[in-house]
């Protein structure tokens, strides 16, 4: 029987979101087995496969990105699968290239990237997605304000997001803004998200749909999702949202319409489609 290890820091109180925990739950369900937590090279004993959930998250980098760890994995012929959540090339974070180059020193490495431009550079036909696990529990959907909310980070790492929010203010649409600055607990964040029917979701540091999109659907809200033309074909779930490339495409009339909500598709379903074991 194959043995799987995982590098995945998924304590919500620590990381402030459920993204990593979604992956642990969905992988456990998909593989139908428990996964051994790997926190050092000593934990690689007996493993055939290693899964890294976010190779750029600093606590994970501190585990995998050293020569002794990689050498041990290579000596044991461990196959490594990486789920990526950050733009790698031409990124706001220049050190991401160094992470990527180091990742390639694993003998057996497979990586699913999130950013569409990264996927093109790496000639990948599939991308990593941030679906919820079928076992993820958020809050019960509440009665919502007929207003638009943006909630999240706005700083120098998100120049596009700052510009979109500024333009959206000029529309004749009721609009509230909450800049979290990482001061909200995850429950507090979800409670705010749950109060609004419409959630403005500009792109962040890359061309991919983030966790907020799927949280919004789960809570019975409607994402107003910024997209690019080359994203649309890869995200069938965009039938559940109002989508725009430029703010001037957004009409105040959108508050009178409701798109088809397809929030019954989960990360486990995506893993089944991809056949995760085959990726190794």
Order of alpha helices (4+ residues) and beta strands (2+ residues): beta-alpha-alpha-beta-beta-alpha-alpha-beta-alpha-beta-alpha-beta-alpha-beta-alpha-beta-alpha-beta-alpha-beta-alpha-alpha
